[in-house]
Amino acid sequence: MSRSFSVPAASSAAAAAHFAARLSFETDVSDVHADLAANAVLTVVDSRDDAAWRQGHLPGATHLPTAEIAARAAELIPPGTPVVTYCWGPGCNGATRAALAFARLGYPVKEMLGGYEYWVREGLPVRTGAGLARRPADDLTVAAPSCGC
């Protein structure tokens, strides 16, 4: 028996509903990068603390630590603006907490999977106190030339 299917797969309809629901809550680094390059109408929010922000952040991101979202979101981001949240990486649920805070305020919101870690690992630019910087792409996270997804 297959270990992968030791619990039978969901029906096609249930699987389609599940995966569609996931895509309504999550986005990825590549799609956020494409949206920023295309000047899409959205606000990317870095929910990390001040020290992490200073270490580096996505160019154009808004810094709004999770604990401050309820009090400051409306002054920084017009209500109704689509928001994408990120935190450190896949081992951190800070972006999920930030997305929850925005959802409770009525914003359309998604969480960026992979967070800052995967943005950096994919060789995308970050803003630091010294300006824009890039690290070499990690060949374990970036398909050459593309994964085609």
Backbone as JSON, one array per atom type, in Angstrom:
{
  "sequence": "MSRSFSVPAASSAAAAAHFAARLSFETDVSDVHADLAANAVLTVVDSRDDAAWRQGHLPGATHLPTAEIAARAAELIPPGTPVVTYCWGPGCNGATRAALAFARLGYPVKEMLGGYEYWVREGLPVRTGAGLARRPADDLTVAAPSCGC",
  "N": [[0.85, -1.19, 0.0], [0.45, 2.26, -0.66], [2.18, 4.74, 1.12], [1.69, 7.41, 0.8], [-0.98, 7.48, 0.1], [-2.25, 6.22, 2.19], [-4.22, 7.23, 3.73], [-7.1, 7.78, 2.09], [-7.3, 9.84, -0.87], [-9.0, 12.99, -1.06], [-12.22, 13.64, -2.51], [-12.44, 14.72, -5.94], [-13.88, 17.12, -6.16], [-13.84, 18.06, -3.5], [-11.07, 18.33, -3.18], [-10.51, 20.27, -5.14], [-11.92, 22.45, -4.06], [-10.52, 22.8, -1.65], [-7.84, 23.42, -2.55], [-8.33, 25.71, -4.05], [-9.24, 27.36, -2.02], [-6.89, 27.57, -0.47], [-5.29, 29.07, -2.23], [-6.66, 31.44, -2.14], [-5.91, 32.5, 0.23], [-3.15, 32.59, 0.32], [-0.07, 33.65, -1.22], [2.88, 33.7, -3.29], [6.46, 34.29, -3.22], [7.45, 34.76, -5.83], [5.14, 35.62, -7.24], [4.49, 37.93, -5.8], [6.78, 39.46, -6.28], [6.5, 39.8, -9.07], [4.11, 41.27, -9.12], [4.91, 43.63, -7.78], [6.84, 44.55, -9.58], [5.2, 45.13, -11.7], [3.81, 47.25, -10.77], [1.38, 46.73, -9.44], [-1.71, 47.26, -7.73], [-1.38, 47.05, -4.54], [-0.42, 46.57, -1.13], [2.51, 45.7, 0.42], [3.3, 44.3, 3.43], [5.64, 44.3, 5.96], [5.84, 42.54, 8.77], [7.62, 42.29, 10.83], [9.84, 43.06, 13.64], [11.53, 46.18, 14.6], [14.37, 45.82, 14.55], [14.7, 43.64, 12.81], [13.6, 44.72, 10.47], [15.48, 46.73, 9.91], [17.62, 45.15, 9.24], [17.07, 44.31, 6.72], [14.66, 44.51, 4.07], [11.79, 44.04, 1.9], [11.91, 45.95, -1.07], [9.95, 48.83, -1.17], [8.15, 47.89, 0.68], [5.87, 48.24, 3.44], [6.49, 49.03, 6.75], [5.11, 47.53, 9.44], [4.77, 46.37, 12.37], [3.22, 43.44, 13.71], [1.9, 43.76, 16.22], [1.14, 46.4, 16.1], [-0.72, 46.73, 14.11], [-3.6, 46.85, 14.41], [-3.95, 49.37, 15.58], [-2.64, 51.17, 13.81], [-2.98, 50.62, 11.08], [-4.99, 51.84, 9.39], [-4.06, 54.47, 9.16], [-1.8, 54.2, 7.63], [-2.4, 52.59, 5.42], [-4.79, 52.73, 2.98], [-8.17, 51.89, 3.67], [-9.54, 48.89, 2.29], [-7.54, 48.47, 0.46], [-5.67, 45.96, -1.16], [-3.66, 43.72, 0.7], [-0.52, 42.21, 1.32], [1.08, 40.15, 3.53], [4.22, 39.6, 5.2], [6.73, 37.8, 7.05], [9.53, 36.45, 8.79], [10.05, 33.74, 7.67], [9.25, 30.39, 6.45], [9.22, 28.95, 8.82], [8.0, 30.5, 10.67], [5.12, 31.98, 12.06], [4.4, 34.6, 11.96], [3.57, 36.21, 9.76], [1.12, 35.08, 9.27], [-0.3, 35.76, 11.57], [-0.26, 38.54, 11.26], [-1.72, 38.77, 8.87], [-4.18, 37.85, 9.79], [-4.82, 39.93, 11.57], [-5.15, 42.07, 9.75], [-7.3, 41.04, 8.24], [-9.3, 41.03, 10.17], [-9.71, 43.72, 10.32], [-10.97, 44.21, 8.0], [-9.59, 44.29, 5.57], [-8.72, 43.13, 2.27], [-6.64, 40.38, 2.15], [-3.57, 38.53, 1.88], [-1.17, 36.03, 2.72], [2.32, 35.96, 2.27], [3.94, 33.22, 1.23], [6.9, 31.67, 2.43], [8.15, 34.04, 3.12], [10.47, 36.63, 4.18], [12.85, 35.2, 4.16], [12.73, 33.42, 1.89], [12.43, 35.27, -0.14], [14.95, 36.5, -0.12], [16.54, 34.21, -0.55], [15.81, 33.59, -3.14], [17.23, 35.39, -4.53], [16.31, 37.97, -4.87], [15.95, 41.58, -4.77], [16.76, 43.43, -1.8], [16.14, 46.02, 0.55], [18.41, 47.8, 2.45], [20.08, 49.63, 5.09], [22.23, 50.54, 3.67], [21.36, 50.72, 1.1], [20.05, 49.23, -1.94], [20.39, 45.71, -2.12], [21.51, 42.44, -3.08], [21.58, 38.93, -2.67], [23.29, 36.05, -3.9], [21.23, 33.83, -5.78], [19.8, 30.96, -4.31], [20.36, 27.78, -5.41], [18.71, 25.74, -4.68], [16.25, 26.79, -4.29], [15.51, 28.21, -6.5], [14.44, 27.51, -9.63], [16.09, 26.79, -12.68], [15.65, 27.86, -15.97], [13.25, 28.62, -14.9], [10.5, 27.42, -12.92], [8.18, 27.15, -14.2], [5.63, 27.33, -13.21]],
  "CA": [[0.0, 0.0, 0.0], [1.17, 3.53, -0.72], [2.13, 5.58, 2.32], [1.1, 8.7, 0.41], [-2.43, 7.36, 0.03], [-2.77, 5.36, 3.26], [-5.51, 7.89, 3.93], [-7.52, 8.03, 0.7], [-7.39, 11.22, -1.32], [-10.33, 13.58, -1.05], [-12.88, 13.65, -3.81], [-11.95, 15.78, -6.81], [-14.58, 18.36, -5.8], [-13.31, 18.54, -2.21], [-9.68, 18.75, -3.42], [-10.56, 21.55, -5.86], [-12.34, 23.49, -3.1], [-9.4, 23.0, -0.71], [-6.72, 24.11, -3.18], [-8.79, 27.07, -4.39], [-9.25, 28.11, -0.77], [-5.5, 27.91, -0.12], [-4.82, 30.17, -3.09], [-7.33, 32.69, -1.76], [-5.28, 32.96, 1.46], [-1.7, 32.61, 0.2], [0.6, 33.95, -2.46], [4.27, 33.34, -3.11], [7.49, 35.3, -3.47], [7.52, 35.06, -7.26], [3.98, 36.42, -7.63], [4.61, 39.26, -5.19], [7.81, 40.16, -7.04], [5.91, 40.18, -10.36], [3.15, 42.35, -8.86], [5.64, 44.87, -7.48], [7.46, 45.0, -10.83], [4.13, 45.63, -12.57], [3.11, 48.32, -10.04], [0.03, 46.32, -9.08], [-2.26, 47.96, -6.57], [-1.35, 46.27, -3.31], [0.57, 47.0, -0.17], [3.24, 44.6, 1.03], [3.56, 44.68, 4.82], [6.64, 43.59, 6.74], [5.29, 42.53, 10.13], [8.7, 42.01, 11.79], [10.19, 44.16, 14.53], [12.43, 47.21, 14.06], [15.71, 45.29, 14.28], [14.62, 42.81, 11.6], [13.38, 45.65, 9.36], [16.76, 47.38, 9.59], [18.51, 44.15, 8.64], [16.72, 44.26, 5.3], [13.23, 44.31, 3.81], [11.43, 44.13, 0.5], [11.79, 47.32, -1.55], [8.57, 49.29, -1.27], [7.3, 47.35, 1.75], [5.47, 49.09, 4.55], [6.85, 48.39, 8.02], [4.03, 47.61, 10.41], [4.81, 45.18, 13.22], [1.91, 42.86, 13.97], [1.26, 44.33, 17.41], [0.68, 47.76, 15.82], [-1.64, 46.75, 12.97], [-4.94, 47.31, 14.77], [-3.93, 50.81, 15.89], [-2.03, 52.04, 12.81], [-3.19, 50.22, 9.69], [-5.78, 52.8, 8.62], [-3.28, 55.68, 8.88], [-0.76, 53.87, 6.66], [-2.91, 51.85, 4.26], [-6.21, 53.03, 2.8], [-9.07, 50.73, 3.78], [-9.9, 48.27, 1.03], [-6.34, 48.16, -0.32], [-5.18, 44.59, -0.97], [-2.46, 43.65, 1.52], [0.22, 40.96, 1.4], [1.93, 40.19, 4.71], [5.33, 38.66, 5.31], [7.57, 37.83, 8.24], [10.84, 35.87, 8.5], [10.12, 32.62, 6.75], [8.25, 29.34, 6.62], [9.2, 28.45, 10.2], [7.46, 31.57, 11.51], [3.74, 32.27, 11.71], [4.15, 36.03, 12.13], [2.79, 36.73, 8.63], [-0.25, 34.6, 9.45], [-0.9, 36.62, 12.6], [-0.46, 39.86, 10.67], [-2.84, 38.64, 7.93], [-5.39, 37.77, 10.61], [-5.12, 41.28, 12.07], [-5.7, 42.84, 8.63], [-8.61, 40.49, 7.91], [-10.24, 41.51, 11.2], [-9.99, 45.13, 10.03], [-11.73, 44.26, 6.76], [-8.75, 44.39, 4.38], [-8.43, 41.9, 1.53], [-5.27, 40.08, 2.58], [-2.95, 37.23, 1.67], [0.13, 35.81, 3.34], [3.36, 35.57, 1.32], [4.65, 32.01, 1.65], [8.36, 31.74, 2.37], [8.57, 35.23, 3.83], [11.71, 37.32, 3.83], [13.9, 34.2, 3.88], [12.69, 32.94, 0.52], [12.69, 36.43, -1.01], [16.41, 36.61, -0.18], [17.09, 32.99, -1.15], [15.57, 33.61, -4.58], [18.13, 36.38, -5.14], [15.58, 39.2, -5.15], [16.56, 42.72, -4.08], [16.3, 43.88, -0.49], [16.61, 47.35, 0.92], [19.09, 47.89, 3.74], [20.55, 50.98, 5.35], [23.24, 50.9, 2.67], [20.72, 50.77, -0.21], [19.58, 47.94, -2.45], [21.38, 44.64, -2.11], [21.06, 41.11, -3.5], [22.46, 37.8, -2.44], [23.14, 35.09, -5.0], [20.09, 32.94, -5.64], [20.06, 29.62, -3.81], [19.9, 26.89, -6.47], [17.69, 24.83, -4.16], [14.95, 27.46, -4.25], [15.23, 28.83, -7.79], [14.61, 26.62, -10.77], [16.72, 27.51, -13.79], [15.47, 29.29, -15.74], [11.97, 28.83, -14.21], [9.79, 26.16, -12.67], [7.07, 27.13, -15.13], [4.32, 27.25, -12.56]],
  "C": [[0.89, 1.25, 0.0], [1.05, 4.27, 0.6], [1.47, 6.92, 2.01], [-0.42, 8.65, 0.39], [-2.98, 6.38, 1.06], [-4.07, 5.94, 3.81], [-5.96, 8.25, 2.52], [-7.58, 9.52, 0.39], [-8.84, 11.7, -1.24], [-10.95, 13.46, -2.45], [-12.32, 14.81, -4.64], [-12.59, 17.11, -6.45], [-14.04, 18.93, -4.49], [-11.88, 19.04, -2.38], [-9.66, 20.1, -4.13], [-10.95, 22.68, -4.91], [-11.21, 23.81, -2.12], [-8.28, 23.83, -1.35], [-7.1, 25.52, -3.62], [-8.8, 27.94, -3.13], [-7.83, 28.5, -0.35], [-5.0, 29.08, -0.94], [-5.52, 31.48, -2.79], [-6.72, 33.29, -0.49], [-3.78, 33.23, 1.3], [-1.25, 33.06, -1.18], [2.07, 33.58, -2.26], [5.2, 34.48, -3.52], [7.51, 35.72, -4.94], [6.35, 35.94, -7.7], [4.02, 37.81, -7.03], [5.65, 40.08, -5.94], [7.25, 40.64, -8.38], [4.92, 41.32, -10.18], [3.85, 43.67, -8.58], [6.29, 45.43, -8.74], [6.44, 45.61, -11.78], [3.36, 46.79, -11.94], [1.65, 47.98, -9.76], [-0.42, 47.07, -7.84], [-2.35, 46.97, -5.42], [-0.3, 46.87, -2.4], [1.19, 45.77, 0.46], [3.67, 45.07, 2.42], [4.56, 43.73, 5.46], [6.2, 43.68, 8.2], [6.35, 42.27, 11.21], [9.0, 43.24, 12.65], [11.21, 45.11, 13.89], [13.81, 46.67, 13.7], [15.72, 44.45, 13.0], [14.43, 43.69, 10.36], [14.69, 46.3, 8.94], [17.74, 46.42, 8.94], [18.28, 44.04, 7.14], [15.24, 43.98, 5.15], [12.97, 44.44, 2.32], [11.35, 45.59, 0.09], [10.31, 47.68, -1.7], [7.64, 48.76, -0.2], [6.99, 48.43, 2.77], [5.82, 48.34, 5.83], [5.73, 48.62, 9.02], [4.03, 46.33, 11.24], [3.4, 44.73, 13.61], [1.19, 43.52, 15.14], [0.7, 45.73, 17.17], [-0.39, 47.84, 14.72], [-2.99, 47.33, 13.34], [-4.98, 48.82, 14.98], [-3.49, 51.68, 14.72], [-2.34, 51.72, 11.36], [-3.9, 51.29, 8.88], [-5.01, 54.08, 8.31], [-2.21, 55.45, 7.82], [-1.27, 53.29, 5.35], [-4.4, 52.15, 4.11], [-7.07, 51.78, 2.94], [-9.46, 50.21, 2.4], [-8.72, 47.94, 0.14], [-5.94, 46.71, -0.1], [-3.82, 44.61, -0.25], [-1.86, 42.26, 1.42], [1.15, 41.09, 2.6], [3.1, 39.22, 4.58], [6.05, 38.87, 6.62], [8.87, 37.15, 7.86], [10.83, 34.78, 7.45], [9.11, 31.55, 7.08], [8.19, 28.76, 8.02], [8.58, 29.43, 11.17], [6.01, 31.82, 11.1], [3.38, 33.75, 11.92], [3.33, 36.63, 11.0], [1.34, 36.28, 8.73], [-0.97, 35.46, 10.48], [-1.18, 38.01, 12.06], [-1.64, 39.82, 9.69], [-4.17, 38.57, 8.68], [-5.79, 39.16, 11.12], [-5.71, 42.15, 10.96], [-7.09, 42.35, 8.25], [-9.65, 40.99, 8.91], [-10.59, 42.97, 10.99], [-10.72, 45.3, 8.69], [-10.92, 44.4, 5.49], [-8.75, 43.07, 3.61], [-6.95, 41.58, 1.74], [-4.86, 38.67, 2.2], [-1.61, 37.22, 2.39], [1.12, 35.38, 2.26], [4.12, 34.36, 1.87], [6.16, 32.19, 1.49], [8.94, 32.95, 3.06], [9.87, 35.84, 3.32], [12.8, 36.32, 3.46], [13.89, 33.78, 2.41], [12.83, 34.07, -0.49], [14.21, 36.55, -1.22], [17.01, 35.4, -0.89], [16.85, 32.91, -2.65], [16.37, 34.7, -5.29], [17.45, 37.69, -5.48], [16.14, 40.35, -4.33], [15.93, 42.99, -2.72], [16.87, 45.28, -0.23], [17.2, 47.27, 2.32], [19.47, 49.34, 3.98], [21.56, 51.47, 4.33], [22.65, 51.0, 1.25], [20.22, 49.41, -0.64], [20.72, 46.94, -2.47], [20.71, 43.36, -2.61], [22.08, 40.08, -3.06], [22.3, 36.87, -3.63], [21.94, 34.17, -4.73], [20.56, 31.56, -5.18], [19.51, 28.63, -4.84], [18.9, 25.85, -5.98], [16.31, 25.49, -4.14], [14.56, 28.07, -5.59], [15.49, 27.82, -8.89], [15.21, 27.41, -11.93], [16.13, 27.03, -15.1], [14.17, 29.58, -14.98], [11.34, 27.47, -13.94], [8.56, 26.05, -13.57], [5.7, 27.07, -14.5], [3.55, 28.53, -12.72]]
}
